[in-house]
Amino acid sequence: MAVALVVFVLDRVTKSLVVAQVPYGTEVSVVGRVVGITNVHNSGAAFGVAPAGASLFLIASILVAIGLVVYIVRTPGSVWTDAVLGLIMGGTLGNGYDRIVNGTVTDFINFHFWPVFNVADSAISVGVVLLVAGYLVRKNP
């Protein structure tokens, strides 16, 4: 759960800084035309997928968070598994908090060849990839 807390706090801090420092809809260049900080709102899933499903994604966030807590409590795991699930939980809670408080999620990391995303999206994506990779490694010795 420590990983989830770190991800949640980092997500909240970065989103708050972006909202306070970068006007909505504008971009601050970080690395030329490659990387920027862009303040945009997203009502859909990670990376702007399905913007019309805001309510569905809020419900999904709540269900995933509850499911992860139940799983972690009932299934003692390794430090590795708990850390990976913590990434997913922290990201889910970060974006879920935004959906509840603001109705949308603040995205800001802008690699111009990829949809704009945030720390929570990154944590969820990395967590899911590591979870699947861990499963595949255990399945195929």
C-alpha positions in Angstrom: 0.0 0.0 0.0 3.0 2.3 0.4 3.5 2.3 -3.4 -0.2 3.3 -3.9 0.2 6.2 -1.5 3.3 7.4 -3.2 1.7 7.3 -6.6 -1.5 9.0 -5.4 0.5 11.8 -3.7 2.8 12.3 -6.7 -0.2 12.3 -9.0 -2.1 14.9 -6.9 1.0 17.1 -6.5 1.9 17.1 -10.2 -1.7 17.8 -11.3 -2.0 20.6 -8.7 1.2 22.2 -10.0 0.1 22.0 -13.6 -3.3 23.5 -12.9 -1.7 26.3 -10.9 1.1 27.1 -13.3 -0.1 26.2 -16.8 -3.3 27.9 -18.1 -5.9 25.4 -19.4 -5.4 24.5 -23.0 -1.8 25.8 -23.2 1.6 24.1 -23.3 5.0 24.8 -21.8 7.8 23.3 -23.8 10.2 21.1 -21.9 12.3 19.5 -24.6 11.8 21.4 -27.8 9.0 20.0 -29.9 9.3 16.6 -28.3 8.0 16.9 -24.8 5.7 19.5 -23.3 3.5 20.1 -20.2 0.0 20.7 -21.6 -2.9 21.4 -19.3 -5.9 19.5 -20.7 -8.9 17.8 -19.2 -10.0 14.3 -20.1 -13.4 12.8 -19.3 -12.4 9.4 -20.7 -10.0 6.6 -19.9 -6.2 6.8 -19.9 -4.7 8.6 -22.9 -8.0 10.2 -23.8 -9.7 6.9 -24.8 -13.6 7.0 -24.9 -14.2 10.6 -23.7 -17.9 10.1 -23.6 -17.7 7.4 -20.8 -17.0 9.6 -17.8 -19.6 8.0 -15.5 -18.6 4.5 -16.6 -14.9 5.2 -15.8 -15.8 6.6 -12.4 -17.7 3.5 -11.6 -14.9 1.4 -13.0 -12.3 3.2 -10.8 -14.4 2.6 -7.7 -14.8 -1.1 -8.5 -11.1 -1.6 -9.4 -10.1 0.1 -6.1 -12.5 -2.1 -4.1 -11.4 -5.2 -6.0 -7.7 -4.5 -5.4 -8.2 -3.9 -1.7 -10.2 -7.1 -1.3 -7.6 -9.1 -3.3 -4.7 -7.7 -1.3 -6.4 -8.4 2.0 -7.4 -12.0 1.1 -4.3 -13.0 -0.8 -0.9 -12.4 0.9 1.5 -11.6 -1.9 5.2 -11.0 -2.4 6.6 -7.5 -2.1 6.9 -7.5 -5.9 3.2 -8.3 -6.4 2.1 -5.8 -3.8 4.2 -3.1 -5.4 2.8 -3.8 -8.8 -0.8 -3.8 -7.5 0.1 -0.6 -5.6 1.0 1.1 -8.9 -2.4 0.2 -10.3 -4.2 1.2 -7.1 -2.4 4.5 -6.7 -3.2 5.4 -10.3 -6.8 4.3 -10.1 -7.3 6.4 -6.9 -5.5 9.4 -8.4 -7.7 9.5 -11.5 -10.8 8.5 -9.5 -10.2 11.4 -7.1 -10.1 13.8 -10.1 -13.3 12.3 -11.6 -15.2 12.7 -8.2 -13.9 16.2 -7.4 -13.6 17.8 -10.9 -15.7 15.6 -13.2 -12.7 15.2 -15.4 -9.0 14.1 -15.2 -6.2 16.5 -15.7 -3.6 15.3 -18.2 -0.4 17.1 -18.8 2.5 14.9 -20.0 2.7 15.6 -23.8 5.0 13.6 -26.0 3.8 14.9 -29.3 3.7 11.4 -30.9 1.4 10.0 -28.1 -1.9 11.2 -26.4 -1.5 13.5 -23.4 -1.4 11.6 -20.1 -0.5 11.9 -16.3 1.3 10.2 -13.5 -1.8 8.0 -12.6 -2.1 6.8 -16.2 1.6 6.0 -16.3 1.4 4.0 -13.0 -1.7 2.1 -14.1 -0.1 1.2 -17.5 3.3 0.2 -16.0 1.5 -1.8 -13.3 -0.6 -3.7 -15.8 2.3 -4.4 -18.1 4.4 -5.7 -15.1 1.5 -7.8 -13.8 1.0 -9.4 -17.2 4.8 -9.9 -17.7 5.0 -11.5 -14.2 2.2 -13.8 -15.0 3.8 -14.9 -18.3 7.2 -15.5 -16.6 5.5 -17.7 -14.0 3.5 -19.5 -16.6 6.4 -20.3 -18.8 9.4 -21.4 -16.7 
